[in-house]
Amino acid sequence: MIMYARDVAEILGFSVLVGFTLVVTVLAVLAQGALIHFYEPNKLVWAIEVILGIYGVTIGIIKIKETVEKKGQKVTA
């Protein structure tokens, strides 16, 4: 499959986003408190951070798959 610089940059960017978001979300879950700028014991803030983290990871993975599938369709079509 031929990959162009823009597609490689997109995949790399989304991979970094997913990795960073996943690490922060896991740390927040393990600490049982939000890690926005400091340790936040408020459970509502923690829940929001975890939900947004899971959402960010999911969207990032979907975008990576879309980019790879888009390039696969252009090559085979």
HELIX and SHEET records of a PDB file:
HELIX    1   1 ALA A    5  ALA A   31  1                                  27    
HELIX    2   2 LYS A   43  THR A   76  1                                  34    
END                                                                             
